[in-house]
Amino acid sequence: MPHDQQETPYLDAVLRYRRAGYTPFHTPGHKLGKGAPEGLRELLGDPCLRVDIAMAGGVEDTRESTHLIRLAEDYAAEAWGADRCWFLVNGSTSGIHSLVLTLCGPGDEVIIPRNAHKSMLAGLIFSGAVPVYLEPEVDPLWGIPLTVSAEAAQRALAEHPAAKAIFVTSPTYNGLGTDLAAVADAAHAAGVPFVTDQAWGPHLRFCPELPVDAMTAGADAAVVSTHKLISGITQTSVLMARAGRTNLARLDSMVAMTQSTSPQVLMYASIDAARQQMATRGADLWRGAIEQAQWARHELNGLPGIRCLGEEALLRKGVASFDPTRLTISSRDLGHTGHELETVLRDDYRIAVEAADPLNIVLNVTYGDSHADLERLVAALRDYAGRRSRRAVGASAVGTGLLGHTPAFTRQALSPREAFFAPSEALPLVECATRVSAEMVTPYPPGIPILGPGEEISPQIVAYLEEASAAGLKVHGPEDRALRTLRVVT
Ligand SMILES: Cc1ncc(COP(=O)(O)O)c(C=O)c1O
């Protein structure tokens, strides 16, 4: 019998706990708020403090019981189309760690996108696995990484028959999706488990007008951040898997290893509530959000000097789907970087964005936004564009000259884990050619690593990084972000 998705077994248990009025001789020390400092009480309020307990604190029948959490995870597995789900309190980050540790051991090859989320690098360091990279192309206008193509995935699977798994990130931060069904077919033909990092797609499963989700497309496992686009509170995510190519018992142990032993019941309750909301009303809620986002996109594209990424992205190589609720906006034609635009919106209009980079800003639109919210955004950008265009500024193109000629990957001389634990030294950048990098270096735009730990550094890479540093590109990863030095294996 399928579960009734209207039910929220974990949320109900937390509410029951609060009503029961227990005298707590368990964690945390503020004892359901009775001993909480005033500032904390003002911040969280009594209703929250009275359920600020860890899972073992009494929501289940006994301290050792895990019956309720398993039940709530079963409801989620049914909703997301998986055989098994795990509620995560350390974000999708910990789901990726669990998956890499389950699927790959020391020296095993794993196929991943070059711009995989940084949790993947930690997964490689933990496990000792060796990456085989799928290189996404970069959109020349927006400076954003595109999705990896199904053909590239097929090629990598053919060239690396010993690979233990293939991971794909879809949708990307900007809402671009890979042809997941084609990658799933290729992976399964090669007998390899296929994992989707669907951190930015917790909602996809629930609305047919959104891109297809990983489980429907045939993935063996996926991770979704319930805190990113649906109603889970911050840090919550769901890991999901199918039996067969993934060892669920081992994955269960790895989840236990990567989670806190004191998960907050509010986090679990919020995942339970988010699942119920999506499973019962997700389609309508997201149809409304799509309509709002499309309206805003149309209005924004009519403003002088403002551009908002839309379905034309589907014409780019490898891009098979587009989530219209993600707004990637540029005012580069008005001479502003994404960072500057973020500051203008925050300081002059009290509008907070999801992210900014040297070229664009990214905003999330969900069922939580009203039409008035979107009108406010459009009005702010209209006012800004009017003020800005009167000032005849030159176009700012931070780093765009570099986008077309990224140096090629050299070779993985050491595994990321070997490079991470090897003795290393910081050398002036100019002296680094032919050495092995001990760190990751990712310039923005486009947010694709130029170097990873264990990779040989070519003279072309040194030249590119010198140019990137002179152009003022933001660089993530290295100890010395100004790139005067680079840490190399001694
Ligand atoms: C593609 C991708 N994967 C994984 C993560 C990690 O998710 P979380 O913040 O839930 O740990 C992120 C975070 O931004 C992400 O963008």
The ligand as an ORCA input file, in Angstrom:
! r2SCAN-3c Opt
* xyz 0 1
  C      25.931     21.454     -7.478
  C      26.020     21.419     -5.977
  N      26.188     20.238     -5.363
  C      26.258     20.139     -4.027
  C      26.161     21.259     -3.232
  C      26.238     21.113     -1.747
  O      24.980     21.295     -1.214
  P      24.727     21.641      0.336
  O      24.921     23.118      0.463
  O      23.305     21.207      0.536
  O      25.687     20.867      1.144
  C      25.985     22.520     -3.831
  C      25.899     23.734     -2.999
  O      25.759     24.821     -3.446
  C      25.919     22.592     -5.236
  O      25.767     23.780     -5.862
*
